[in-house]
Each structure stands twice: as structure tokens, then as C-alpha cells.
């Protein structure tokens, strides 16, 4: 899904929440807050929160959004082209 509009990047990044990081001193995971997609979706599905698995991606700026949007558009075309349900 590509979301566009005024403040779209900031709004989506707020909903997504920060990525899971590791505290450099203690090695403990720093988890996204409750109420964010990165915390609530895996929790609701009974999945362990993990630094290497993200349930959502959000661009960090307009230039990245342009590039990533074009990449996802091409991937979607390939998926549809290879989807047996469309034949």
C-alpha cells in the first residue's frame, strides 16, 4: 500500500512505530510502544518481537518514498503477472 497526502510520511511512521533496536550497553531489546503496528500486530498474532522481522515498512523521507514506491509498483506488476488466479 502506498499512502499519499499531507504529512503522510510522519503520520504513517507514527502509526508504524520505531523499529526494534538493541540497547548497546545491556543488549536488551528496545521495543516499539504499545499502540503501534510494529508492536501490536505481532503481539496479536502470538509472534515474538524480533529485530530482523518487520510487519511494516515506512519511508523516512520524500526521496525514499519516491524510489520505494516505484520499486513496489514493479513488484506488484510482477506478482499480478505471475498470479495463477488471474489466468
Secondary structure, DSSP 8 states (H G I E B T S, - for coil): ----STTHHHHHHHHH----EE-TTT--EE---TTSHHHHHHHHTT----TT--S----SSHHHHHHHHHHHHHHHHHHHHH-GGG-
